[in-house]
Amino acid sequence: MFNLGELNSTNNLLLDYLKNQSPETLTTVAQSVTPEVQQIINQNIQNLLGMLPPPHFNVTVTTDRENLAGLIGSAMMTGYFMRQMETRMQLDHSFANVDSPQP
């Protein structure tokens, strides 16, 4: 899924941590994202790239390594944020159900 071996991890604890994870672990984490979060991340990346409607345009994106890394980092942060908000929403719903009187 990710080729982390080429990246320089000097003073980057997150990259060191990711390099020490098994491919199975990374796959499991990637697959644990809900379809709603996937849709939001997909839309975010499309907005960043300025996607044009595919039936009318054949879009090709060319970038360098640093800009691609920035795009991936942005997608990761969006995913992390969305997962945290999803967890918060679930907790709010759980607490609302506990606080509401039972008939």
C-alpha positions as CSV (number, residue, x, y, z in Angstrom):
1,M,0.0,0.0,0.0
2,F,2.7,2.5,1.0
3,N,6.3,2.5,0.1
4,L,7.8,4.1,3.1
5,G,11.3,2.6,2.7
6,E,12.5,5.5,0.4
7,L,11.6,8.3,2.8
8,N,14.1,9.8,5.1
9,S,12.8,9.6,8.7
10,T,15.4,11.9,10.4
11,N,13.6,13.4,13.4
12,N,10.2,12.2,12.1
13,L,8.7,10.0,14.8
14,L,5.5,9.4,12.9
15,L,7.4,8.2,9.8
16,D,9.5,5.9,12.0
17,Y,6.4,4.6,13.6
18,L,4.7,3.9,10.2
19,K,7.8,2.2,8.9
20,N,7.7,-0.2,11.9
21,Q,4.1,-1.3,11.2
22,S,3.3,-4.4,9.2
23,P,1.6,-4.0,5.9
24,E,-1.4,-5.9,7.3
25,T,-1.8,-3.3,10.1
26,L,-1.7,-0.4,7.6
27,T,-4.2,-2.2,5.4
28,T,-6.5,-2.8,8.4
29,V,-6.4,0.8,9.4
30,A,-7.0,2.0,5.9
31,Q,-10.0,-0.3,5.5
32,S,-11.5,0.7,8.9
33,V,-12.5,4.1,7.5
34,T,-16.2,4.4,7.0
35,P,-17.7,5.1,3.6
36,E,-18.8,8.6,4.8
37,V,-15.2,9.5,5.7
38,Q,-13.9,8.1,2.4
39,Q,-16.4,10.2,0.6
40,I,-15.4,13.4,2.4
41,I,-11.7,12.7,1.8
42,N,-12.4,11.9,-1.8
43,Q,-14.2,15.2,-2.2
44,N,-11.5,17.1,-0.4
45,I,-8.8,15.7,-2.7
46,Q,-10.9,16.5,-5.8
47,N,-11.4,20.1,-4.6
48,L,-7.6,20.4,-4.0
49,L,-6.9,19.2,-7.5
50,G,-9.7,21.2,-9.1
51,M,-11.4,18.3,-10.7
52,L,-13.3,19.0,-13.9
53,P,-16.3,16.7,-14.9
54,P,-14.8,13.5,-16.4
55,P,-17.3,13.2,-19.3
56,H,-16.2,16.6,-20.7
57,F,-12.5,16.7,-19.7
58,N,-9.5,14.3,-19.7
59,V,-7.6,15.7,-16.7
60,T,-4.0,14.7,-16.0
61,V,-2.2,15.9,-12.9
62,T,1.6,16.3,-12.8
63,T,3.4,17.2,-9.7
64,D,6.7,16.8,-7.9
65,R,7.5,14.7,-4.9
66,E,7.2,17.5,-2.3
67,N,3.8,18.7,-3.5
68,L,2.5,15.1,-3.7
69,A,3.7,14.6,-0.1
70,G,1.8,17.7,0.9
71,L,-1.3,16.4,-0.8
72,I,-1.0,13.0,0.9
73,G,-0.3,14.8,4.3
74,S,-3.4,16.9,3.8
75,A,-5.5,13.8,3.0
76,M,-4.1,12.0,6.1
77,M,-4.9,15.0,8.4
78,T,-8.4,15.2,6.9
79,G,-8.9,11.5,7.6
80,Y,-7.6,11.8,11.1
81,F,-9.8,14.8,11.8
82,M,-12.9,13.1,10.3
83,R,-12.3,9.9,12.3
84,Q,-12.0,12.0,15.5
85,M,-15.3,13.8,14.7
86,E,-17.0,10.5,13.9
87,T,-15.9,9.2,17.3
88,R,-17.1,12.3,19.0
89,M,-20.5,12.1,17.2
90,Q,-20.8,8.4,18.4
91,L,-20.0,9.4,21.9
92,D,-22.5,12.3,21.8
93,H,-25.2,10.0,20.5
94,S,-24.4,7.5,23.3
95,F,-24.5,10.1,26.0
96,A,-27.8,11.5,24.6
97,N,-29.3,8.0,24.8
98,V,-28.1,7.6,28.4
99,D,-29.4,11.0,29.4
100,S,-32.8,10.6,27.8
101,P,-35.5,9.2,30.1
102,Q,-36.6,5.7,29.4
103,P,-40.4,5.1,29.0
